[in-house]
Amino acid sequence: MVSLNPETTRSFAPAVPETGTGAIWLMRLYLIALFLPVDFQLGPLAMNALRFYLLLVTGPLFVRLVIGHFGRVIVTDVLFVMHLCWVSLSLAVNNPASLVSATGSASVEFLGGYLIARASIRDQMSFGAFCRFFAAIVVLSLVPALIEALTGRALVPELIDRLPFFTASLPFEMDPRMGLHRVLVVFPHPILYGLVCSTAISLVWVGLKQDIKPTHRLRNAGLVSFATFLSLSSGALLAAALQFMLIGWQWVFRTVRARWLIFLGLLVLSYIVVDIASSRSPMRVFLTYATFSAHSAYTRLYIFDWGMVNVWTSPLFGIGLNDWVRPAYMGASVDNFWLLTTMRWGIPGFMTLAAGVLYLVLRVAFRPLPEGSSLADKRRAWVFTICGLCVTLTTVHVWAGSYSYIAFLFGAGAWFLSVSPEKEDEPVEWRTQEDRQGSIYRREIAPTPYTRSPVQHRRDQI
């Protein structure tokens, strides 16, 4: 029994992250605006709820980042700013008339989402608050999603469109799949709704492993998975499947220290075997099984082939916002975020973005943390989410709010580089009435001081 005394007893009030309540609400308002499809005119500018919010906060947050209010500036911060600078340079070369508007839009959406995460998620308590709040929004979105799946009516945009001074983009007709309508809910395309919802799977199942009861975790993970399914999008389902695969591998080989090196080795071996044994390239095999139909697979393959023609035609500054070269029978859509980034902004535009993500993921993934700790679980949840997202982005494109959200997700993991395991990772028993009811947890029993014993200090990667 742990004694409760004035020196060690924590408050029974909900635990508050070091970032403070104001910073948490900065994140919450961002997520609310992301799921609020309100469009309006601000003078000559076409605005929506998310863009307006980002317009207000991006400038001040960038100044605070530079002067060190969110910890030291990291390599990813610099690379992302370099990426946006190269986007501006590409626009100046290819689309000078759109330089100001397009640069401002890209900077506000991408940099704004990233900065909000850097500012509001600074420790494991605020990361847990993000996981819970985001999961709650996804679960709430199931109500209009189910109605839309059965009737084809998007309730939220219809209601907003009836309000004075506001408009909302109404859904367009799409072919049903599996006897259900593909749902948009509040996003411009079903794949965007599904992709955004899919990112909550690991955040709930792995990230909240030691924060909420197993039954509540199972229920919430099932609900966000169901929301992902309702998009009936191969890209969203691929993101979910990849996370399930990583979660399963972690559970099966949890006692094997080198499990992730084995996993990477098997991936490389699989690529080599497919390349040797199949008459098709590994990329073609992957796309064939990552889509609902052979037609979709071959369309994506043709897009990749012709997209690379455009890349090698303009490797430095890309093609900007100009139309891309392709056969007359092909549509204008490019279902590959990484490819379209390279096509539009050139190889340097792609490299600065990809290098920023890769640096952050590798640094976070291989930072030694106490295995079995809540901190390690949250790190694992974020890495699983980003890995699933980055692979899926080879089969889909993201824009508008979803584009900002992926930047937010990248920023949501930066705090792992500066967190102190000794300070953050104190073993705690979560046993309160509110936790039993599935609400926000509280600290009731004083934490056992962290010690560097051989058992407690056992380290592992991911």
Secondary structure, 3 states (H helix, E strand, C coil): CCCCCCCCCCCCCCCCCCCHHHHHHHHHHHHHHHCCCCEEEECCEEEEHHHHHHHHHHHHHHHHHHCCCCCCCCHHHHHHHHHHHHHHHHHHHHCHHHHHHHHHHHHHHHHHHHHHHHHHCCCHHHHHHHHHHHHHHHHHCHHHHHHHHHHCCCHHHHHHHCCCCCECCCCCCCCCECCECCCCCCCCCHHHHHHHHHCHHHHHHCCCCCCCCHHHHHHHHHHHHHHHHHCCCHHHHHHHHHHHHHHHHHHHCCCCCCHHHHHHHHHHHHHHHHHHHCCCCHHHHHHHHCCCCHHHHHHHHHHHHHHHHHHHHCCCCCCCCCCCCCCCCCCCCCCCHHHHHHHHHHHHHHHHHHHHHHHHHHHHHCCCEECCCHHHHHHHHHHHHHHHHHHHCCCCCCCHHHHHHHHHHHHCCHHHHCCCHHHHCCCCCCCCHHHHCCCCCCCCCCCCCCCCCCCCCCEECC
